[in-house]
Amino acid sequence: YNRHQFDTRLEAAAAVARWISEVYNSRRRHSALGYIDPITFEQNMIDKAARKPA
């Protein structure tokens, strides 16, 4: 984004919002999740559910 020129402010805002939701929020550590990223947290929950006896 540093060297990219957008035609409109709306286009720039949409690109930043997309980056936040697709990149930043999927990587950042969350204190509520035990300081792991959301993708790892979800995978841990899926693995835990799969190991749980029926």
mmCIF entry with sequence, helices, sheets and N, C-alpha, C, O atoms, coordinates in Angstrom:
data_MODEL
# 
_entry.id   MODEL 
# 
_entity.id                         1 
_entity.type                       polymer 
_entity.pdbx_number_of_molecules   1 
# 
_entity_poly.entity_id                      1 
_entity_poly.type                           'polypeptide(L)' 
_entity_poly.nstd_linkage                   no 
_entity_poly.nstd_monomer                   no 
_entity_poly.pdbx_seq_one_letter_code       YNRHQFDTRLEAAAAVARWISEVYNSRRRHSALGYIDPITFEQNMIDKAARKPA 
_entity_poly.pdbx_seq_one_letter_code_can   YNRHQFDTRLEAAAAVARWISEVYNSRRRHSALGYIDPITFEQNMIDKAARKPA 
_entity_poly.pdbx_strand_id                 A 
# 
loop_
_entity_poly_seq.entity_id 
_entity_poly_seq.num 
_entity_poly_seq.mon_id 
_entity_poly_seq.hetero 
1 1  TYR n 
1 2  ASN n 
1 3  ARG n 
1 4  HIS n 
1 5  GLN n 
1 6  PHE n 
1 7  ASP n 
1 8  THR n 
1 9  ARG n 
1 10 LEU n 
1 11 GLU n 
1 12 ALA n 
1 13 ALA n 
1 14 ALA n 
1 15 ALA n 
1 16 VAL n 
1 17 ALA n 
1 18 ARG n 
1 19 TRP n 
1 20 ILE n 
1 21 SER n 
1 22 GLU n 
1 23 VAL n 
1 24 TYR n 
1 25 ASN n 
1 26 SER n 
1 27 ARG n 
1 28 ARG n 
1 29 ARG n 
1 30 HIS n 
1 31 SER n 
1 32 ALA n 
1 33 LEU n 
1 34 GLY n 
1 35 TYR n 
1 36 ILE n 
1 37 ASP n 
1 38 PRO n 
1 39 ILE n 
1 40 THR n 
1 41 PHE n 
1 42 GLU n 
1 43 GLN n 
1 44 ASN n 
1 45 MET n 
1 46 ILE n 
1 47 ASP n 
1 48 LYS n 
1 49 ALA n 
1 50 ALA n 
1 51 ARG n 
1 52 LYS n 
1 53 PRO n 
1 54 ALA n 
# 
_struct_asym.id          A 
_struct_asym.entity_id   1 
# 
loop_
_struct_conf.conf_type_id 
_struct_conf.id 
_struct_conf.pdbx_PDB_helix_id 
_struct_conf.beg_label_comp_id 
_struct_conf.beg_label_asym_id 
_struct_conf.beg_label_seq_id 
_struct_conf.pdbx_beg_PDB_ins_code 
_struct_conf.end_label_comp_id 
_struct_conf.end_label_asym_id 
_struct_conf.end_label_seq_id 
_struct_conf.pdbx_end_PDB_ins_code 
_struct_conf.beg_auth_comp_id 
_struct_conf.beg_auth_asym_id 
_struct_conf.beg_auth_seq_id 
_struct_conf.end_auth_comp_id 
_struct_conf.end_auth_asym_id 
_struct_conf.end_auth_seq_id 
_struct_conf.pdbx_PDB_helix_class 
_struct_conf.details 
_struct_conf.pdbx_PDB_helix_length 
HELX_P HELX_P1 AA1 ARG A 9  ? TRP A 19 ? ARG A 9  TRP A 19 1 ? 11 
HELX_P HELX_P2 AA2 ILE A 20 ? TYR A 24 ? ILE A 20 TYR A 24 3 ? 5  
HELX_P HELX_P3 AA3 ASN A 25 ? ARG A 27 ? ASN A 25 ARG A 27 1 ? 3  
HELX_P HELX_P4 AA4 SER A 31 ? LEU A 33 ? SER A 31 LEU A 33 5 ? 3  
HELX_P HELX_P5 AA5 PRO A 38 ? ARG A 51 ? PRO A 38 ARG A 51 1 ? 14 
# 
_struct_conf_type.id          HELX_P 
_struct_conf_type.criteria    ? 
_struct_conf_type.reference   ? 
# 
loop_
_atom_site.group_PDB 
_atom_site.id 
_atom_site.type_symbol 
_atom_site.label_atom_id 
_atom_site.label_alt_id 
_atom_site.label_comp_id 
_atom_site.label_asym_id 
_atom_site.label_entity_id 
_atom_site.label_seq_id 
_atom_site.pdbx_PDB_ins_code 
_atom_site.Cartn_x 
_atom_site.Cartn_y 
_atom_site.Cartn_z 
_atom_site.occupancy 
_atom_site.B_iso_or_equiv 
_atom_site.pdbx_formal_charge 
_atom_site.auth_seq_id 
_atom_site.auth_comp_id 
_atom_site.auth_asym_id 
_atom_site.auth_atom_id 
_atom_site.pdbx_PDB_model_num 
ATOM 1   N N  . TYR A 1 1  ? 0.814   -1.184  0.000  1.00 0.00 ? 1  TYR A N  1 
ATOM 2   C CA . TYR A 1 1  ? 0.000   0.000   0.000  1.00 0.00 ? 1  TYR A CA 1 
ATOM 3   C C  . TYR A 1 1  ? 0.860   1.251   0.000  1.00 0.00 ? 1  TYR A C  1 
ATOM 4   O O  . TYR A 1 1  ? 0.399   2.334   -0.359 1.00 0.00 ? 1  TYR A O  1 
ATOM 5   N N  . ASN A 1 2  ? 2.109   1.093   0.404  1.00 0.00 ? 2  ASN A N  1 
ATOM 6   C CA . ASN A 1 2  ? 3.008   2.223   0.475  1.00 0.00 ? 2  ASN A CA 1 
ATOM 7   C C  . ASN A 1 2  ? 3.245   2.841   -0.896 1.00 0.00 ? 2  ASN A C  1 
ATOM 8   O O  . ASN A 1 2  ? 3.308   4.064   -1.023 1.00 0.00 ? 2  ASN A O  1 
ATOM 9   N N  . ARG A 1 3  ? 3.376   2.011   -1.919 1.00 0.00 ? 3  ARG A N  1 
ATOM 10  C CA . ARG A 1 3  ? 3.660   2.522   -3.259 1.00 0.00 ? 3  ARG A CA 1 
ATOM 11  C C  . ARG A 1 3  ? 2.485   2.389   -4.216 1.00 0.00 ? 3  ARG A C  1 
ATOM 12  O O  . ARG A 1 3  ? 2.621   2.654   -5.411 1.00 0.00 ? 3  ARG A O  1 
ATOM 13  N N  . HIS A 1 4  ? 1.355   1.987   -3.706 1.00 0.00 ? 4  HIS A N  1 
ATOM 14  C CA . HIS A 1 4  ? 0.172   1.818   -4.557 1.00 0.00 ? 4  HIS A CA 1 
ATOM 15  C C  . HIS A 1 4  ? -0.659  3.095   -4.546 1.00 0.00 ? 4  HIS A C  1 
ATOM 16  O O  . HIS A 1 4  ? -0.890  3.685   -3.491 1.00 0.00 ? 4  HIS A O  1 
ATOM 17  N N  . GLN A 1 5  ? -1.102  3.512   -5.712 1.00 0.00 ? 5  GLN A N  1 
ATOM 18  C CA . GLN A 1 5  ? -1.985  4.670   -5.786 1.00 0.00 ? 5  GLN A CA 1 
ATOM 19  C C  . GLN A 1 5  ? -3.398  4.200   -6.087 1.00 0.00 ? 5  GLN A C  1 
ATOM 20  O O  . GLN A 1 5  ? -3.622  3.408   -7.003 1.00 0.00 ? 5  GLN A O  1 
ATOM 21  N N  . PHE A 1 6  ? -4.333  4.690   -5.317 1.00 0.00 ? 6  PHE A N  1 
ATOM 22  C CA . PHE A 1 6  ? -5.736  4.360   -5.510 1.00 0.00 ? 6  PHE A CA 1 
ATOM 23  C C  . PHE A 1 6  ? -6.416  5.516   -6.224 1.00 0.00 ? 6  PHE A C  1 
ATOM 24  O O  . PHE A 1 6  ? -6.031  6.675   -6.068 1.00 0.00 ? 6  PHE A O  1 
ATOM 25  N N  . ASP A 1 7  ? -7.416  5.189   -6.999 1.00 0.00 ? 7  ASP A N  1 
ATOM 26  C CA . ASP A 1 7  ? -8.138  6.227   -7.736 1.00 0.00 ? 7  ASP A CA 1 
ATOM 27  C C  . ASP A 1 7  ? -9.044  7.041   -6.826 1.00 0.00 ? 7  ASP A C  1 
ATOM 28  O O  . ASP A 1 7  ? -9.240  8.237   -7.042 1.00 0.00 ? 7  ASP A O  1 
ATOM 29  N N  . THR A 1 8  ? -9.599  6.385   -5.799 1.00 0.00 ? 8  THR A N  1 
ATOM 30  C CA . THR A 1 8  ? -10.517 7.087   -4.894 1.00 0.00 ? 8  THR A CA 1 
ATOM 31  C C  . THR A 1 8  ? -10.205 6.720   -3.448 1.00 0.00 ? 8  THR A C  1 
ATOM 32  O O  . THR A 1 8  ? -9.539  5.720   -3.177 1.00 0.00 ? 8  THR A O  1 
ATOM 33  N N  . ARG A 1 9  ? -10.689 7.531   -2.536 1.00 0.00 ? 9  ARG A N  1 
ATOM 34  C CA . ARG A 1 9  ? -10.539 7.230   -1.111 1.00 0.00 ? 9  ARG A CA 1 
ATOM 35  C C  . ARG A 1 9  ? -11.320 5.971   -0.756 1.00 0.00 ? 9  ARG A C  1 
ATOM 36  O O  . ARG A 1 9  ? -10.888 5.182   0.085  1.00 0.00 ? 9  ARG A O  1 
ATOM 37  N N  . LEU A 1 10 ? -12.464 5.787   -1.396 1.00 0.00 ? 10 LEU A N  1 
ATOM 38  C CA . LEU A 1 10 ? -13.290 4.608   -1.140 1.00 0.00 ? 10 LEU A CA 1 
ATOM 39  C C  . LEU A 1 10 ? -12.542 3.338   -1.537 1.00 0.00 ? 10 LEU A C  1 
ATOM 40  O O  . LEU A 1 10 ? -12.604 2.335   -0.826 1.00 0.00 ? 10 LEU A O  1 
ATOM 41  N N  . GLU A 1 11 ? -11.845 3.374   -2.653 1.00 0.00 ? 11 GLU A N  1 
ATOM 42  C CA . GLU A 1 11 ? -11.057 2.233   -3.097 1.00 0.00 ? 11 GLU A CA 1 
ATOM 43  C C  . GLU A 1 11 ? -9.930  1.933   -2.105 1.00 0.00 ? 11 GLU A C  1 
ATOM 44  O O  . GLU A 1 11 ? -9.656  0.770   -1.806 1.00 0.00 ? 11 GLU A O  1 
ATOM 45  N N  . ALA A 1 12 ? -9.290  2.963   -1.607 1.00 0.00 ? 12 ALA A N  1 
ATOM 46  C CA . ALA A 1 12 ? -8.214  2.792   -0.623 1.00 0.00 ? 12 ALA A CA 1 
ATOM 47  C C  . ALA A 1 12 ? -8.764  2.219   0.680  1.00 0.00 ? 12 ALA A C  1 
ATOM 48  O O  . ALA A 1 12 ? -8.177  1.303   1.255  1.00 0.00 ? 12 ALA A O  1 
ATOM 49  N N  . ALA A 1 13 ? -9.877  2.751   1.137  1.00 0.00 ? 13 ALA A N  1 
ATOM 50  C CA . ALA A 1 13 ? -10.484 2.267   2.381  1.00 0.00 ? 13 ALA A CA 1 
ATOM 51  C C  . ALA A 1 13 ? -10.906 0.807   2.250  1.00 0.00 ? 13 ALA A C  1 
ATOM 52  O O  . ALA A 1 13 ? -10.752 0.034   3.196  1.00 0.00 ? 13 ALA A O  1 
ATOM 53  N N  . ALA A 1 14 ? -11.433 0.422   1.097  1.00 0.00 ? 14 ALA A N  1 
ATOM 54  C CA . ALA A 1 14 ? -11.852 -0.964  0.876  1.00 0.00 ? 14 ALA A CA 1 
ATOM 55  C C  . ALA A 1 14 ? -10.638 -1.894  0.874  1.00 0.00 ? 14 ALA A C  1 
ATOM 56  O O  . ALA A 1 14 ? -10.706 -3.000  1.411  1.00 0.00 ? 14 ALA A O  1 
ATOM 57  N N  . ALA A 1 15 ? -9.533  -1.456  0.277  1.00 0.00 ? 15 ALA A N  1 
ATOM 58  C CA . ALA A 1 15 ? -8.323  -2.273  0.245  1.00 0.00 ? 15 ALA A CA 1 
ATOM 59  C C  . ALA A 1 15 ? -7.757  -2.462  1.652  1.00 0.00 ? 15 ALA A C  1 
ATOM 60  O O  . ALA A 1 15 ? -7.329  -3.561  2.006  1.00 0.00 ? 15 ALA A O  1 
ATOM 61  N N  . VAL A 1 16 ? -7.753  -1.418  2.438  1.00 0.00 ? 16 VAL A N  1 
ATOM 62  C CA . VAL A 1 16 ? -7.255  -1.514  3.811  1.00 0.00 ? 16 VAL A CA 1 
ATOM 63  C C  . VAL A 1 16 ? -8.162  -2.423  4.640  1.00 0.00 ? 16 VAL A C  1 
ATOM 64  O O  . VAL A 1 16 ? -7.665  -3.253  5.402  1.00 0.00 ? 16 VAL A O  1 
ATOM 65  N N  . ALA A 1 17 ? -9.461  -2.283  4.507  1.00 0.00 ? 17 ALA A N  1 
ATOM 66  C CA . ALA A 1 17 ? -10.406 -3.134  5.244  1.00 0.00 ? 17 ALA A CA 1 
ATOM 67  C C  . ALA A 1 17 ? -10.226 -4.600  4.862  1.00 0.00 ? 17 ALA A C  1 
ATOM 68  O O  . ALA A 1 17 ? -10.274 -5.483  5.718  1.00 0.00 ? 17 ALA A O  1 
ATOM 69  N N  . ARG A 1 18 ? -10.020 -4.849  3.583  1.00 0.00 ? 18 ARG A N  1 
ATOM 70  C CA . ARG A 1 18 ? -9.806  -6.221  3.107  1.00 0.00 ? 18 ARG A CA 1 
ATOM 71  C C  . ARG A 1 18 ? -8.520  -6.786  3.706  1.00 0.00 ? 18 ARG A C  1 
ATOM 72  O O  . ARG A 1 18 ? -8.499  -7.937  4.141  1.00 0.00 ? 18 ARG A O  1 
ATOM 73  N N  . TRP A 1 19 ? -7.447  -5.992  3.735  1.00 0.00 ? 19 TRP A N  1 
ATOM 74  C CA . TRP A 1 19 ? -6.182  -6.449  4.300  1.00 0.00 ? 19 TRP A CA 1 
ATOM 75  C C  . TRP A 1 19 ? -6.340  -6.764  5.788  1.00 0.00 ? 19 TRP A C  1 
ATOM 76  O O  . TRP A 1 19 ? -5.825  -7.774  6.267  1.00 0.00 ? 19 TRP A O  1 
ATOM 77  N N  . ILE A 1 20 ? -7.044  -5.910  6.511  1.00 0.00 ? 20 ILE A N  1 
ATOM 78  C CA . ILE A 1 20 ? -7.249  -6.134  7.947  1.00 0.00 ? 20 ILE A CA 1 
ATOM 79  C C  . ILE A 1 20 ? -7.999  -7.439  8.180  1.00 0.00 ? 20 ILE A C  1 
ATOM 80  O O  . ILE A 1 20 ? -7.602  -8.242  9.024  1.00 0.00 ? 20 ILE A O  1 
ATOM 81  N N  . SER A 1 21 ? -9.078  -7.652  7.438  1.00 0.00 ? 21 SER A N  1 
ATOM 82  C CA . SER A 1 21 ? -9.882  -8.849  7.682  1.00 0.00 ? 21 SER A CA 1 
ATOM 83  C C  . SER A 1 21 ? -9.223  -10.125 7.178  1.00 0.00 ? 21 SER A C  1 
ATOM 84  O O  . SER A 1 21 ? -9.377  -11.177 7.798  1.00 0.00 ? 21 SER A O  1 
ATOM 85  N N  . GLU A 1 22 ? -8.487  -10.059 6.060  1.00 0.00 ? 22 GLU A N  1 
ATOM 86  C CA . GLU A 1 22 ? -7.911  -11.270 5.479  1.00 0.00 ? 22 GLU A CA 1 
ATOM 87  C C  . GLU A 1 22 ? -6.508  -11.588 5.987  1.00 0.00 ? 22 GLU A C  1 
ATOM 88  O O  . GLU A 1 22 ? -6.142  -12.761 6.072  1.00 0.00 ? 22 GLU A O  1 
ATOM 89  N N  . VAL A 1 23 ? -5.724  -10.583 6.323  1.00 0.00 ? 23 VAL A N  1 
ATOM 90  C CA . VAL A 1 23 ? -4.334  -10.829 6.710  1.00 0.00 ? 23 VAL A CA 1 
ATOM 91  C C  . VAL A 1 23 ? -4.126  -10.586 8.199  1.00 0.00 ? 23 VAL A C  1 
ATOM 92  O O  . VAL A 1 23 ? -3.775  -11.507 8.937  1.00 0.00 ? 23 VAL A O  1 
ATOM 93  N N  . TYR A 1 24 ? -4.337  -9.379  8.634  1.00 0.00 ? 24 TYR A N  1 
ATOM 94  C CA . TYR A 1 24 ? -4.018  -9.006  10.012 1.00 0.00 ? 24 TYR A CA 1 
ATOM 95  C C  . TYR A 1 24 ? -4.806  -9.814  11.034 1.00 0.00 ? 24 TYR A C  1 
ATOM 96  O O  . TYR A 1 24 ? -4.220  -10.380 11.957 1.00 0.00 ? 24 TYR A O  1 
ATOM 97  N N  . ASN A 1 25 ? -6.110  -9.876  10.884 1.00 0.00 ? 25 ASN A N  1 
ATOM 98  C CA . ASN A 1 25 ? -6.925  -10.569 11.884 1.00 0.00 ? 25 ASN A CA 1 
ATOM 99  C C  . ASN A 1 25 ? -6.700  -12.073 11.889 1.00 0.00 ? 25 ASN A C  1 
ATOM 100 O O  . ASN A 1 25 ? -6.982  -12.733 12.889 1.00 0.00 ? 25 ASN A O  1 
ATOM 101 N N  . SER A 1 26 ? -6.203  -12.620 10.801 1.00 0.00 ? 26 SER A N  1 
ATOM 102 C CA . SER A 1 26 ? -5.948  -14.061 10.780 1.00 0.00 ? 26 SER A CA 1 
ATOM 103 C C  . SER A 1 26 ? -4.593  -14.413 11.375 1.00 0.00 ? 26 SER A C  1 
ATOM 104 O O  . SER A 1 26 ? -4.344  -15.579 11.680 1.00 0.00 ? 26 SER A O  1 
ATOM 105 N N  . ARG A 1 27 ? -3.707  -13.428 11.548 1.00 0.00 ? 27 ARG A N  1 
ATOM 106 C CA . ARG A 1 27 ? -2.370  -13.684 12.064 1.00 0.00 ? 27 ARG A CA 1 
ATOM 107 C C  . ARG A 1 27 ? -2.147  -13.191 13.486 1.00 0.00 ? 27 ARG A C  1 
ATOM 108 O O  . ARG A 1 27 ? -1.369  -13.784 14.233 1.00 0.00 ? 27 ARG A O  1 
ATOM 109 N N  . ARG A 1 28 ? -2.821  -12.117 13.864 1.00 0.00 ? 28 ARG A N  1 
ATOM 110 C CA . ARG A 1 28 ? -2.483  -11.497 15.143 1.00 0.00 ? 28 ARG A CA 1 
ATOM 111 C C  . ARG A 1 28 ? -2.871  -12.388 16.311 1.00 0.00 ? 28 ARG A C  1 
ATOM 112 O O  . ARG A 1 28 ? -3.838  -13.147 16.243 1.00 0.00 ? 28 ARG A O  1 
ATOM 113 N N  . ARG A 1 29 ? -2.115  -12.282 17.359 1.00 0.00 ? 29 ARG A N  1 
ATOM 114 C CA . ARG A 1 29 ? -2.354  -13.062 18.569 1.00 0.00 ? 29 ARG A CA 1 
ATOM 115 C C  . ARG A 1 29 ? -3.471  -12.404 19.377 1.00 0.00 ? 29 ARG A C  1 
ATOM 116 O O  . ARG A 1 29 ? -3.537  -11.179 19.472 1.00 0.00 ? 29 ARG A O  1 
ATOM 117 N N  . HIS A 1 30 ? -4.333  -13.212 19.948 1.00 0.00 ? 30 HIS A N  1 
ATOM 118 C CA . HIS A 1 30 ? -5.448  -12.716 20.746 1.00 0.00 ? 30 HIS A CA 1 
ATOM 119 C C  . HIS A 1 30 ? -5.288  -13.169 22.189 1.00 0.00 ? 30 HIS A C  1 
ATOM 120 O O  . HIS A 1 30 ? -5.089  -14.356 22.451 1.00 0.00 ? 30 HIS A O  1 
ATOM 121 N N  . SER A 1 31 ? -5.373  -12.235 23.120 1.00 0.00 ? 31 SER A N  1 
ATOM 122 C CA . SER A 1 31 ? -5.251  -12.599 24.528 1.00 0.00 ? 31 SER A CA 1 
ATOM 123 C C  . SER A 1 31 ? -6.398  -13.506 24.957 1.00 0.00 ? 31 SER A C  1 
ATOM 124 O O  . SER A 1 31 ? -6.208  -14.395 25.788 1.00 0.00 ? 31 SER A O  1 
ATOM 125 N N  . ALA A 1 32 ? -7.581  -13.289 24.400 1.00 0.00 ? 32 ALA A N  1 
ATOM 126 C CA . ALA A 1 32 ? -8.744  -14.107 24.756 1.00 0.00 ? 32 ALA A CA 1 
ATOM 127 C C  . ALA A 1 32 ? -8.606  -15.552 24.268 1.00 0.00 ? 32 ALA A C  1 
ATOM 128 O O  . ALA A 1 32 ? -9.310  -16.443 24.744 1.00 0.00 ? 32 ALA A O  1 
ATOM 129 N N  . LEU A 1 33 ? -7.694  -15.777 23.315 1.00 0.00 ? 33 LEU A N  1 
ATOM 130 C CA . LEU A 1 33 ? -7.499  -17.122 22.767 1.00 0.00 ? 33 LEU A CA 1 
ATOM 131 C C  . LEU A 1 33 ? -6.219  -17.766 23.285 1.00 0.00 ? 33 LEU A C  1 
ATOM 132 O O  . LEU A 1 33 ? -5.725  -18.736 22.709 1.00 0.00 ? 33 LEU A O  1 
ATOM 133 N N  . GLY A 1 34 ? -5.692  -17.226 24.364 1.00 0.00 ? 34 GLY A N  1 
ATOM 134 C CA . GLY A 1 34 ? -4.453  -17.774 24.916 1.00 0.00 ? 34 GLY A CA 1 
ATOM 135 C C  . GLY A 1 34 ? -3.230  -17.338 24.118 1.00 0.00 ? 34 GLY A C  1 
ATOM 136 O O  . GLY A 1 34 ? -2.234  -18.057 24.059 1.00 0.00 ? 34 GLY A O  1 
ATOM 137 N N  . TYR A 1 35 ? -3.306  -16.174 23.512 1.00 0.00 ? 35 TYR A N  1 
ATOM 138 C CA . TYR A 1 35 ? -2.203  -15.600 22.728 1.00 0.00 ? 35 TYR A CA 1 
ATOM 139 C C  . TYR A 1 35 ? -1.783  -16.468 21.554 1.00 0.00 ? 35 TYR A C  1 
ATOM 140 O O  . TYR A 1 35 ? -0.595  -16.607 21.266 1.00 0.00 ? 35 TYR A O  1 
ATOM 141 N N  . ILE A 1 36 ? -2.771  -17.053 20.877 1.00 0.00 ? 36 ILE A N  1 
ATOM 142 C CA . ILE A 1 36 ? -2.517  -17.731 19.608 1.00 0.00 ? 36 ILE A CA 1 
ATOM 143 C C  . ILE A 1 36 ? -3.383  -17.073 18.550 1.00 0.00 ? 36 ILE A C  1 
ATOM 144 O O  . ILE A 1 36 ? -4.355  -16.386 18.866 1.00 0.00 ? 36 ILE A O  1 
ATOM 145 N N  . ASP A 1 37 ? -3.026  -17.285 17.296 1.00 0.00 ? 37 ASP A N  1 
ATOM 146 C CA . ASP A 1 37 ? -3.790  -16.664 16.222 1.00 0.00 ? 37 ASP A CA 1 
ATOM 147 C C  . ASP A 1 37 ? -5.111  -17.420 16.011 1.00 0.00 ? 37 ASP A C  1 
ATOM 148 O O  . ASP A 1 37 ? -5.218  -18.590 16.377 1.00 0.00 ? 37 ASP A O  1 
ATOM 149 N N  . PRO A 1 38 ? -6.110  -16.758 15.425 1.00 0.00 ? 38 PRO A N  1 
ATOM 150 C CA . PRO A 1 38 ? -7.428  -17.373 15.260 1.00 0.00 ? 38 PRO A CA 1 
ATOM 151 C C  . PRO A 1 38 ? -7.420  -18.664 14.448 1.00 0.00 ? 38 PRO A C  1 
ATOM 152 O O  . PRO A 1 38 ? -8.180  -19.582 14.756 1.00 0.00 ? 38 PRO A O  1 
ATOM 153 N N  . ILE A 1 39 ? -6.589  -18.755 13.432 1.00 0.00 ? 39 ILE A N  1 
ATOM 154 C CA . ILE A 1 39 ? -6.564  -19.960 12.605 1.00 0.00 ? 39 ILE A CA 1 
ATOM 155 C C  . ILE A 1 39 ? -6.071  -21.154 13.427 1.00 0.00 ? 39 ILE A C  1 
ATOM 156 O O  . ILE A 1 39 ? -6.654  -22.236 13.361 1.00 0.00 ? 39 ILE A O  1 
ATOM 157 N N  . THR A 1 40 ? -5.019  -20.963 14.187 1.00 0.00 ? 40 THR A N  1 
ATOM 158 C CA . THR A 1 40 ? -4.508  -22.040 15.046 1.00 0.00 ? 40 THR A CA 1 
ATOM 159 C C  . THR A 1 40 ? -5.524  -22.412 16.108 1.00 0.00 ? 40 THR A C  1 
ATOM 160 O O  . THR A 1 40 ? -5.712  -23.594 16.397 1.00 0.00 ? 40 THR A O  1 
ATOM 161 N N  . PHE A 1 41 ? -6.182  -21.420 16.695 1.00 0.00 ? 41 PHE A N  1 
ATOM 162 C CA . PHE A 1 41 ? -7.201  -21.683 17.706 1.00 0.00 ? 41 PHE A CA 1 
ATOM 163 C C  . PHE A 1 41 ? -8.324  -22.556 17.139 1.00 0.00 ? 41 PHE A C  1 
ATOM 164 O O  . PHE A 1 41 ? -8.730  -23.540 17.758 1.00 0.00 ? 41 PHE A O  1 
ATOM 165 N N  . GLU A 1 42 ? -8.818  -22.187 15.961 1.00 0.00 ? 42 GLU A N  1 
ATOM 166 C CA . GLU A 1 42 ? -9.893  -22.964 15.341 1.00 0.00 ? 42 GLU A CA 1 
ATOM 167 C C  . GLU A 1 42 ? -9.437  -24.379 15.015 1.00 0.00 ? 42 GLU A C  1 
ATOM 168 O O  . GLU A 1 42 ? -10.178 -25.338 15.228 1.00 0.00 ? 42 GLU A O  1 
ATOM 169 N N  . GLN A 1 43 ? -8.211  -24.513 14.495 1.00 0.00 ? 43 GLN A N  1 
ATOM 170 C CA . GLN A 1 43 ? -7.707  -25.842 14.180 1.00 0.00 ? 43 GLN A CA 1 
ATOM 171 C C  . GLN A 1 43 ? -7.577  -26.684 15.444 1.00 0.00 ? 43 GLN A C  1 
ATOM 172 O O  . GLN A 1 43 ? -7.888  -27.874 15.428 1.00 0.00 ? 43 GLN A O  1 
ATOM 173 N N  . ASN A 1 44 ? -7.125  -26.083 16.528 1.00 0.00 ? 44 ASN A N  1 
ATOM 174 C CA . ASN A 1 44 ? -7.041  -26.805 17.803 1.00 0.00 ? 44 ASN A CA 1 
ATOM 175 C C  . ASN A 1 44 ? -8.416  -27.265 18.268 1.00 0.00 ? 44 ASN A C  1 
ATOM 176 O O  . ASN A 1 44 ? -8.555  -28.377 18.778 1.00 0.00 ? 44 ASN A O  1 
ATOM 177 N N  . MET A 1 45 ? -9.429  -26.426 18.099 1.00 0.00 ? 45 MET A N  1 
ATOM 178 C CA . MET A 1 45 ? -10.789 -26.800 18.503 1.00 0.00 ? 45 MET A CA 1 
ATOM 179 C C  . MET A 1 45 ? -11.322 -27.946 17.639 1.00 0.00 ? 45 MET A C  1 
ATOM 180 O O  . MET A 1 45 ? -11.990 -28.846 18.147 1.00 0.00 ? 45 MET A O  1 
ATOM 181 N N  . ILE A 1 46 ? -11.033 -27.917 16.358 1.00 0.00 ? 46 ILE A N  1 
ATOM 182 C CA . ILE A 1 46 ? -11.463 -28.989 15.450 1.00 0.00 ? 46 ILE A CA 1 
ATOM 183 C C  . ILE A 1 46 ? -10.775 -30.299 15.821 1.00 0.00 ? 46 ILE A C  1 
ATOM 184 O O  . ILE A 1 46 ? -11.410 -31.352 15.884 1.00 0.00 ? 46 ILE A O  1 
ATOM 185 N N  . ASP A 1 47 ? -9.464  -30.219 16.067 1.00 0.00 ? 47 ASP A N  1 
ATOM 186 C CA . ASP A 1 47 ? -8.713  -31.420 16.455 1.00 0.00 ? 47 ASP A CA 1 
ATOM 187 C C  . ASP A 1 47 ? -9.231  -31.991 17.767 1.00 0.00 ? 47 ASP A C  1 
ATOM 188 O O  . ASP A 1 47 ? -9.383  -33.204 17.910 1.00 0.00 ? 47 ASP A O  1 
ATOM 189 N N  . LYS A 1 48 ? -9.500  -31.114 18.718 1.00 0.00 ? 48 LYS A N  1 
ATOM 190 C CA . LYS A 1 48 ? -10.006 -31.536 20.029 1.00 0.00 ? 48 LYS A CA 1 
ATOM 191 C C  . LYS A 1 48 ? -11.372 -32.220 19.890 1.00 0.00 ? 48 LYS A C  1 
ATOM 192 O O  . LYS A 1 48 ? -11.628 -33.239 20.532 1.00 0.00 ? 48 LYS A O  1 
ATOM 193 N N  . ALA A 1 49 ? -12.241 -31.658 19.054 1.00 0.00 ? 49 ALA A N  1 
ATOM 194 C CA . ALA A 1 49 ? -13.572 -32.248 18.839 1.00 0.00 ? 49 ALA A CA 1 
ATOM 195 C C  . ALA A 1 49 ? -13.468 -33.594 18.146 1.00 0.00 ? 49 ALA A C  1 
ATOM 196 O O  . ALA A 1 49 ? -14.252 -34.500 18.428 1.00 0.00 ? 49 ALA A O  1 
ATOM 197 N N  . ALA A 1 50 ? -12.517 -33.732 17.249 1.00 0.00 ? 50 ALA A N  1 
ATOM 198 C CA . ALA A 1 50 ? -12.346 -34.997 16.526 1.00 0.00 ? 50 ALA A CA 1 
ATOM 199 C C  . ALA A 1 50 ? -11.845 -36.106 17.451 1.00 0.00 ? 50 ALA A C  1 
ATOM 200 O O  . ALA A 1 50 ? -12.167 -37.276 17.240 1.00 0.00 ? 50 ALA A O  1 
ATOM 201 N N  . ARG A 1 51 ? -11.073 -35.759 18.455 1.00 0.00 ? 51 ARG A N  1 
ATOM 202 C CA . ARG A 1 51 ? -10.547 -36.749 19.412 1.00 0.00 ? 51 ARG A CA 1 
ATOM 203 C C  . ARG A 1 51 ? -11.569 -37.131 20.480 1.00 0.00 ? 51 ARG A C  1 
ATOM 204 O O  . ARG A 1 51 ? -11.420 -38.154 21.149 1.00 0.00 ? 51 ARG A O  1 
ATOM 205 N N  . LYS A 1 52 ? -12.589 -36.322 20.637 1.00 0.00 ? 52 LYS A N  1 
ATOM 206 C CA . LYS A 1 52 ? -13.587 -36.542 21.678 1.00 0.00 ? 52 LYS A CA 1 
ATOM 207 C C  . LYS A 1 52 ? -14.418 -37.786 21.349 1.00 0.00 ? 52 LYS A C  1 
ATOM 208 O O  . LYS A 1 52 ? -14.949 -37.893 20.243 1.00 0.00 ? 52 LYS A O  1 
ATOM 209 N N  . PRO A 1 53 ? -14.538 -38.732 22.299 1.00 0.00 ? 53 PRO A N  1 
ATOM 210 C CA . PRO A 1 53 ? -15.356 -39.931 22.034 1.00 0.00 ? 53 PRO A CA 1 
ATOM 211 C C  . PRO A 1 53 ? -16.829 -39.572 21.892 1.00 0.00 ? 53 PRO A C  1 
ATOM 212 O O  . PRO A 1 53 ? -17.320 -38.649 22.542 1.00 0.00 ? 53 PRO A O  1 
ATOM 213 N N  . ALA A 1 54 ? -17.514 -40.296 21.052 1.00 0.00 ? 54 ALA A N  1 
ATOM 214 C CA . ALA A 1 54 ? -18.932 -40.031 20.773 1.00 0.00 ? 54 ALA A CA 1 
ATOM 215 C C  . ALA A 1 54 ? -19.832 -40.480 21.884 1.00 0.00 ? 54 ALA A C  1 
ATOM 216 O O  . ALA A 1 54 ? -21.050 -40.324 21.794 1.00 0.00 ? 54 ALA A O  1 
# 
